[in-house]
């Protein structure tokens, strides 16, 4: 059984949206939100969009020397990703429930201004 304090966001990957995966998550997670119920294009409730990418961008902008090739860029971004602190990740994930509630209260409309 999965811990009940997790919310599984659907990202549209075929393995995640397969009926077998959806059914298993629905049976094993009380807070599971099916792929068809998750708001499309909702960066305000995606931890990567509302927090992690900003943290990574700030780290990238401080990087010296700046990458000059695609390979170097991939290397730098991977290094930044690998060095994200657990505290950073926890902060991003813990904000999901609050943002979901705000989204519901706004009837799916804009809600960033009330957070």
Residue, then its C-alpha position, 0 to 999 in steps of 0.5 A: x500500500x502506498x503512503x496516503x500523503x502522496x499525490x500522484x500527478x499524471x504527466x501523460x507518459x504512456x506508462x503512467x496513463x495506461x489503464x493498468x497503471x491507472x487502475x493500480x494507483x486508484x486501488x492503492x492510493x486514496x488521493x490518486x487523481x486520474x489522468x482525465x481529472x488532472x487539469x491540463x497545462x497547469x503549471x501552478x500545481x506542478x512542483x517542477x513548474x512552480x518551484x524546481x525550475x526556478x531554483x535550477x535557473x538561479x543555480x544555472x545563472x550562477x554557474x561559471x563558466x557558462x556552457x558553450x555547447x549542448x553537451x556542456x549544457x546537459x552536463x551542467x543541468x544534470x549536475x544542478x539537478x543531481x545537487x538539488x537538496x532534499x529540503x528543496x524537493x520537500x518544499x516543492x512537494x509539500x506545496x502541492x496540496x495547498x495549490x490543489x485546494x486553491x485551484x478547486x476554490x478558484x473553480x480551476x481558474x487563476x489562483x496564484x494571487x491568493x497563495 
